[in-house]
Amino acid sequence: MRKPRDFDAELQALTNKAKALKTKKQGQLGELVIATGADAMSIEQLAGALLDAVGADAARKEAWRKSGAAFFCGGGARVSQGTRGNAGGASASGSGAEPPAGETGAA
């Protein structure tokens, strides 16, 4: 005869695992912000850059993906300096934000 399952215990274990994964993800995002030098930006600038990134077109996201992959492959202070230049590019996304602003205005 089968042993009865304790659904409450399984549910609690899954809930605990989900909380642990969420905490880990938040920590990794914080580490990424620091590693890229984005922690030097004001919270408003960082939020604005992220909001622009969410609404970006697919081609632009693919370019960012390649840049991010290069960041992780290069790993180190040398890449960090290049990324800070990109962070400047991201904050200078005012120039890059013109196309999305045009798209937003068109929408």
Backbone hydrogen bonds, N-H to C=O, Kabsch-Sander energy under -0.5 kcal/mol:
donor,donor_aa,acceptor,acceptor_aa,energy
7,F,5,R,-1.1
10,E,6,D,-2.2
11,L,7,F,-2.7
12,Q,8,D,-2.4
13,A,9,A,-2.3
14,L,10,E,-2.4
15,T,11,L,-2.4
16,N,12,Q,-2.5
17,K,13,A,-2.2
18,A,14,L,-2.4
19,K,15,T,-2.2
20,A,16,N,-2.2
21,L,17,K,-2.4
22,K,18,A,-2.2
23,T,19,K,-2.4
24,K,20,A,-2.3
25,K,21,L,-2.5
26,Q,22,K,-2.3
27,G,23,T,-2.1
28,Q,24,K,-2.4
29,L,25,K,-2.4
30,G,26,Q,-2.1
31,E,27,G,-2.3
32,L,28,Q,-2.3
33,V,29,L,-2.2
34,I,30,G,-2.0
35,A,31,E,-3.0
36,T,32,L,-2.2
37,G,33,V,-0.6
37,G,34,I,-0.9
38,A,33,V,-1.4
39,D,33,V,-1.0
40,A,37,G,-1.6
41,M,38,A,-1.4
46,L,42,S,-2.5
47,A,43,I,-2.3
48,G,44,E,-2.4
49,A,45,Q,-2.6
50,L,46,L,-2.3
51,L,47,A,-2.4
52,D,48,G,-2.3
53,A,49,A,-2.1
54,V,50,L,-2.0
55,G,51,L,-1.3
56,A,53,A,-1.1
61,K,57,D,-2.1
62,E,58,A,-2.2
63,A,59,A,-1.8
64,W,60,R,-2.1
65,R,61,K,-2.3
66,K,62,E,-2.2
67,S,63,A,-2.1
68,G,64,W,-2.6
69,A,65,R,-2.5
70,A,66,K,-2.2
71,F,67,S,-1.8
72,F,68,G,-2.1
73,C,69,A,-2.2
74,G,70,A,-2.4
75,G,71,F,-1.7
80,S,76,G,-2.0
81,Q,77,A,-2.1
82,G,78,R,-1.4
83,T,79,V,-2.8
84,R,80,S,-2.2
85,G,81,Q,-1.5
86,N,82,G,-1.6
87,A,83,T,-3.3
88,G,84,R,-2.2
89,G,85,G,-1.9
90,A,86,N,-3.1
91,S,87,A,-2.8
92,A,88,G,-2.4
93,S,90,A,-1.2
95,S,92,A,-2.5
96,G,92,A,-0.9
97,A,93,S,-3.7
98,E,94,G,-0.5
98,E,95,S,-0.5
101,A,97,A,-2.7
102,G,98,E,-2.7
103,E,99,P,-2.5
104,T,100,P,-3.3
105,G,101,A,-2.8
106,A,102,G,-2.1
107,A,103,E,-1.9
